[in-house]
Amino acid sequence: MRIEQPAPVDRRRLVVTILVTVAVAAITNGALAAFGLNRPNNQLWPSFAPPGATIGLVWIVLFAGMGAALALTAQKRAVAGLIALCLAYPFYTHVLGGHLTELIGNVVTFGYAGWLIVRLRLDSPLGAFFIACVAAWIAFATVLVFALARLNGWG
């Protein structure tokens, strides 16, 4: 039985894809701040909630990982779908409002990330790892949403 070696990584494509993905995330974060869609100050926050700047930094790192996964796998549309879900999340949760919308968005995104991990695990184990990091952060964010709802109500 012959074990196939993975295709060599095109380092230039990897770097460019990561940079473009991070740039899009940074522009999106800038738009959030410009339109006042970032973390609201009028809510009570649980003690374990990280500062808003930390949340933004974590997302930049996660987008870099998703960009790497995009470059490392043949499942490009599937990874791009997760990137799109993550980019759209703050916009549709703000427009629709409420912690219930955030919770539904988290569950959908977490489920999609889980499905994607299964798809990527053989094609690109490293890509699957990067997506697992996104899933872990979304799991934490879901706990945070429950805590926010408990402190402030679901509305």
C-alpha positions in Angstrom: 0.0 0.0 0.0 1.4 3.3 -1.0 0.9 6.4 1.1 0.3 9.5 -1.0 2.3 12.6 -0.2 0.3 15.8 0.1 0.8 18.3 -2.8 3.4 20.9 -2.1 2.1 24.1 -0.7 2.3 27.2 -2.9 3.7 29.5 -0.3 3.1 32.6 -2.3 -0.6 31.7 -2.7 -0.8 30.8 0.9 0.6 34.2 2.0 -1.6 36.2 -0.4 -4.7 34.3 0.6 -4.1 34.9 4.3 -3.4 38.6 3.7 -6.5 39.1 1.5 -8.7 37.3 4.1 -7.3 39.4 6.9 -7.7 42.6 5.0 -11.3 41.8 4.3 -11.8 41.1 8.0 -10.1 44.3 9.0 -12.2 46.3 6.6 -15.3 44.6 8.0 -14.2 45.4 11.6 -13.7 49.0 10.5 -17.1 49.2 9.0 -18.6 47.8 12.3 -16.9 50.6 14.2 -17.8 53.2 11.7 -21.5 52.3 11.7 -21.6 51.7 15.4 -22.3 48.0 15.1 -19.4 46.9 17.4 -19.8 45.9 21.0 -22.6 47.9 22.7 -21.7 49.7 25.9 -25.2 49.8 27.4 -25.2 46.1 28.4 -24.0 44.3 31.5 -21.1 42.0 30.5 -20.1 38.9 32.4 -16.8 38.9 34.2 -15.2 36.4 31.8 -16.0 38.5 28.7 -12.8 39.6 27.0 -12.4 43.3 26.1 -13.8 44.3 22.7 -10.3 44.8 21.3 -9.3 41.3 22.2 -12.4 39.9 20.5 -11.4 41.8 17.3 -7.8 40.6 17.5 -9.0 37.0 18.0 -11.2 37.3 14.9 -8.3 38.6 12.9 -6.2 35.6 13.9 -9.2 33.3 13.1 -9.6 34.9 9.7 -5.9 34.3 9.0 -6.5 30.7 9.8 -9.5 30.5 7.5 -7.4 32.1 4.8 -4.8 29.5 5.3 -7.4 26.8 5.2 -8.7 28.3 1.9 -5.2 28.1 0.4 -4.4 24.6 1.7 -7.5 22.8 0.5 -9.4 21.9 -2.6 -12.6 22.6 -0.8 -12.4 26.3 -1.5 -16.1 27.0 -1.8 -16.9 25.3 1.5 -14.2 27.3 3.3 -15.3 30.5 1.6 -18.8 29.8 2.8 -17.6 29.8 6.4 -15.7 33.0 5.8 -18.9 34.6 4.4 -20.9 33.4 7.4 -18.4 34.9 9.9 -18.2 38.2 8.0 -22.0 38.5 7.8 -22.6 37.6 11.4 -22.3 41.0 13.1 -24.4 42.7 10.4 -27.4 40.3 10.4 -27.3 40.0 14.2 -27.4 43.8 14.5 -30.1 44.3 12.0 -32.3 41.5 13.4 -31.3 42.2 17.0 -31.4 40.3 20.2 -29.4 37.6 21.8 -31.7 34.9 20.3 -30.5 36.0 16.9 -26.9 35.8 18.0 -27.5 32.3 19.5 -29.1 31.1 16.2 -26.2 32.5 14.2 -23.7 30.8 16.5 -25.5 27.5 16.2 -25.6 27.7 12.4 -22.0 28.8 12.1 -20.8 26.2 14.6 -22.7 23.5 12.7 -21.3 24.6 9.4 -17.7 24.7 10.9 -18.2 21.1 12.2 -19.4 19.9 8.8 -16.4 21.6 7.2 -13.9 20.0 9.7 -15.2 16.6 8.6 -14.8 17.5 5.0 -11.3 18.9 5.4 -9.8 16.3 7.8 -8.4 14.1 5.0 -7.9 16.8 2.4 -6.0 19.2 4.6 -5.6 18.3 8.3 -4.0 21.7 9.0 -6.9 23.4 7.3 -9.3 21.3 9.5 -7.3 22.5 12.6 -7.7 26.1 11.6 -11.5 25.6 11.2 -11.6 23.8 14.6 -10.1 26.9 16.1 -13.0 28.9 14.7 -15.5 26.3 16.1 -13.9 26.5 19.5 -14.2 30.3 19.6 -17.8 30.1 18.4 -18.5 27.7 21.3 -17.0 30.2 23.7 -19.1 33.0 22.1 -22.2 30.9 22.6 -21.5 30.6 26.3 -21.0 34.4 26.3 -24.3 35.0 24.5 -26.1 32.9 27.2 -24.5 34.9 29.9 -25.4 38.2 28.2 -29.0 37.0 27.8 -29.1 36.1 31.5 -27.8 39.5 32.5 -29.7 41.6 30.0 -32.6 39.6 28.8 -33.1 37.9 25.3 -34.3 41.1 23.6 
